[in-house]
């Protein structure tokens, strides 16, 4: 029997269509692309990208030369540009502003064929540290209101280059999706004087049915009102509204759980394309007692069609509790070896 579930943060309703219930093997396999051809992100092609703005490098190596482990460059075809004044104006009932912002690419490793979940933990830590460094630098620009870190993995998830990379876009406004979360979290806090995300973390740890995995500092779980099959969130157990304010030990824990969660998803779902998005507080705001940063990971297993566009509802054919169980049962040793880890039933 289908059921409707309400997202406790923003109040959005989701249809869990259990009659369409799908397990990992029921989703179509995605054809993989054999690495090859010219890639501007490969080591040795540093002159084919804009000059780097940050990098982790081997000692003694020069900027924009080989020897880097993680490299951040401006996007060659940016959605927004850093140069120029921020001008707002109206045309009757219509508002517009100049396209000021920033658009950067975090090249996660020099090896063309290595995905983020193929990297060793210290390498993933450096990727997370690169995110933090760039957020801290960009938030110094008072024209910028929000900094979004996101990853498109695979062509169906929107990646235009197969070399593993993440993007950072800074905008002069706070996006609507983030404002919905901020407003929903503020309403919960005003009513109960508690963070809704902290409440979710505590309840999911106690219930366990949607918990995928955890370590001393973080949890990954399938949200109660998951929009998509196998949608998975990573949340810190400590309260913080700003991703960039982590300590060294917290960075290690987040990198470790992100790596494990991506391995479980890859193994259970036969290496699906996916997006991940880091939701953090607006960059000009102080620490917020009502908001909690988190990472949303969305495998691209279904398509958004007319009903979703017309109503704002999402139809999810997989119970979040079932998805969490499958992900928990993945063999992590086999996942790290790249084997077939789907649970056998």
N, C-alpha and C positions, 0 to 999 in steps of 0.2 A: 504494500500500500504506500503510495507516495506521501510525503509530508512536507510542510513548509517550516523552515527554520529561520529565526530572526537573528541577525548579527547583533550581538550585545553592545557593540561599539557605535556603529553608525545607524543602526535600525533598519538596514537593508534586509529584505526577505529573499531567501533562496529556496528553490524547489529541489528536494532530494528525491529523485525519481527512482525509487528502489525497484520498480518493475522493469526498468532499463538497466538494472544493476550490472556493473562491469567490474571484472577482476583484471589484474595486470595483463594476462594473456589475451584478453578480449579486445584490447586496443591494437590498431594496425601497427605493424613494425614500420619504422622510419628508415628509408634507404640512407645509408651512410655514404659520404663523399670521400673518396680516396684523396689524401693530401697530395698536392702537386702543383706545379706552376709557380709563377712569380708571386711573392707576397711581400709587401712593404714592411710588415712587422717582423720578418725573420731577421736574426742576427746577421750582420753584414750589409743590411739594407737601410741603415740608420739615416742615410742622406735622402732617402725617399719619403721621409715623414717630416713634418715641421720639427724644429729643434725641441729637444726634450725640456720639460719644465721641472722634472724630478726623476730620479732613478736610484735604485739600489745597484751598486756596481762592485766589481772586484777591485781590490786596492790597486791604485796606479793606472787605472783606465780612465780615458778622457770622455767627457760628454759627447754624445752623438757618434760613438764608435762602439765596436763590439766589446763585450766584457760586462754587460748589464745582466741583472737577474729579473728585475721588474723595471719597466720604463713607462713614463707618463708623457704624452705629447698632446698638443692641441689637435682637435679633429681637423683634418684637411678640408672637410666640407661641413662647417659648423652650422648647427641649427640656430645658434645665437652667437653674437660677437661681443668681445670685451671692450672694443674701442668705441668711443663716442659718448655723448651725454644721454642721460635717460630723459626722454621727452614724452610727456603724457598729453593727449589732446582728445577732443571729442568732435564728432560730426553728427549733430542732432542727437539722436538717442544712442548712437554708436560710440564706443570708446576704443582707443588704440594707443599704443606707446611704441617707442623705438625698440628694435630687437636687440636689446642689451642683455648680455649674460656671458656665460662661458660654456664651452663644450670641449671636453678632454677625453682621451682614450688611455686606459691603463692596460698596457700590454703585459700580460701576467707572467710570461716566461719566454725565453728566446727560441724554444723548440716549437716548430710549426705544428707538430702532431700531438702535442700534449694538452689535454683538457685541464681545467682547474682541478678536477678531482683526481687527476693523475699525479699531481704534485705532492711532494713530501710536506709534512706539517710546517717546517720552518719556511718553506717557500710560500705556503698559503698565508702564514703570518705576515710575511713581507707584503703580500698583496693587500691584506687588511690594513697594514701600516701605511701603505701608499694611499689608500682611500682617506685615512685619517689626516695624513699630511696635507693632501689637497683640499679637504674640507676646511681645515684650519686656515689655510692660506687664502682660499676664496672668500671665506666669511669676513675677512678684513675689508672687503669692498662693500661699502655701505649701500650701494645700489642694489645689491643682491639680497633677496629675501629667502630663497630656498635653494638647497643643493641636493640633487637627486643622484644617487649611485645606482646603476642598474646594469644588468647583464642580459644579453640576448645570445643564447647558445643554440646554434643550429639555424639553418635557413628558415624553417617554419616558425621559429621564434623571432625572426627579424634580423638575424646576423647577416651582414653583407660580406664579411670576410671570415674564413673558417679558423684562422689563427685565434686562439683563445684570448679574449679581451673583455674588459668592462668599460662602460662609459660613465662620465660624470657631466651632468648638465646643471648649471646654475641659472636661476630665473629671477626676474625682478618682481615676481608675485609668488604667493604661496599657492600651489596647485589646488584645484577644487577637491580632489580625492583626499589630499592631506587635510584640508580645512574640515571636511566631513569627519575625519577621525579626531581632529583636535576638538571640534565642537561637541561630538558625542562623548569624548573622554572628559571634557570639562563639565558637561551636564551630570555625568555619573559622580564626579568628584564633588560637585556642589551639593548633590543629594546625600552622598554617603561619606564624604571626606576620605575617600580611598581612590587609588588609581585602578581603573577597570582592568588594565593589562596585568597589574600585580594580582588582582583578584582571579583573573583567568589562569595565570601561571599556577597559583596555589591550588585552585580547584582541579586543574588538569593533572597536576602532580599527585593529588589525593585520589582522584578517580582512576587515572591510568589508562582509560579506554581509548583516548585520542593521543596519548603520549607516544612519540616515536622513539626518542632517545634523550638522554640528558647527561650532563657532567656536573662538576661541582658548582658551576656558575651559570649554566644556560640550559634551556630545554628546547627541543623541537617537537612540534605537535601538528596534528591536522585540525584546523579550526572547526568549531561546532557547526557553523553555517558556511562550510567551504563552498566557494563559488565553482570550483573546478575539481575534477577527480585528482586525488593525490596532492592537492594544494597543501603546502607545508610551511609553517612559520617557525622561525627561530627567535626566541625571546630571552633576554638576560633575566636571571633570578633576582638581581639587585635592581632597584629603581633608578632609571636614568632616562632623560628625554633626549640626550644628545649622544649619538653614536661615537663622536670624535673624542669624548671625555673618558675613554677607557684607560685603565692602568695596563701595565705590561702583562700582568698575569691574566687579566680579563681578556686582552687581545688574544693570548694563547688559547684560552678556553673557547672563545668565539670561533677562532680559526679551526680549532679541533672539531667542534660540533658542526660547523658549516661543511667541512670536508667529509665527516662521517655521513651527514644527511644527504649530501650530493652523491656519495657512493651508494647509499641505500636506494635512492631514487633511480640511479643509473642501472643498478643491478635488477631491481624489481620490475622495471619498465623497459628493459632492453635499450638503454641509452637514449632516452627521449630528448627532443629539443625542449628547452625550458627558458623561462625568464626568472631572474631574481631581482628584487627591488629592496633597497634599504630605506625604510621610513624612519626619519629622524625629525627632531624639532626644527622649526624655522631658524635660519642661521643668525638672525639678529635678536632672537629671543633669549632670555636667561634660562637656566634650568627650570623646567616646568613640573610642578608636583603632580599634575593630572595626566601627563603623557609619558609614553614608554616607547623607546625606539625598538624596532623589530625588523627582521628580514623576512620577506614573503617570497617563497619559491613556488613557481607555477609551471608544472610540466605541460607541454602543448599536446594534449591528447584529444581534445574536442574543439569544435569551432563555435564561435559566437554567431548566431543566425538571427532571423527576423524577430522571433519572439523576444530574445534578449535585448535587441536594439529597441524594440517597440515598447517594452515594459520596464526595463531596468532590472528585471528578474534574471537570475541565472538558473539553468537546469543542470544539476550535477547527477550523473548516473551512478556514482559510487559513494556509498556511505563513508563518511570520514572515519568512523570507528573501524570499518573493514580495511580502509586504506592504511590506517595506523598499524593495524595488526600485521598486514603484509610487510610493511616496512620494518617493523620490529623483528620479524622472523627471518629477514635477510641475513645470510652468513657474512659477517664483516670480513673475515679472513678471505673468503672467496671473492668478495667485492674488491678488496685491495689487489687481488690477483687478476681481476678482470674476467672472472668466470661467470657462468650462468647461475645466478643466485636466487631466482624466483622460488619462493616457498613451494613445496610439493604438497598438494592436497588431493 
